[in-house]
Amino acid sequence: MAAKCVVCGKGPRVGNSVSHAHNKTKRRWLPNLQRVRIHWQGQVQSVRVCVQCIRSNRVTKALRGTASTPAA
């Protein structure tokens, strides 16, 4: 499973880990993804979303025990 946010598309960043002797080795910074149930594309889905999207209200969390389609 890819470490990618469904909403904003944020994925892993790459760079170097630099030691005191200035040796460089490749490393990755993974986004902080959480599995949440949200209203997405007209239905309730369990998806992986980054914390920044959750905190900025780019997604609306589904209430526990709701049906697959929100009431109109």
Buried (B, 14 or more C-beta within 10 A) or exposed (E): EEBBBBBBEBBEEEEEEEEEEEEEEEEEEEBEBEEBBBBBEEEBBEBBBBEBBBEEEBBEEBEEEEEEEEEE
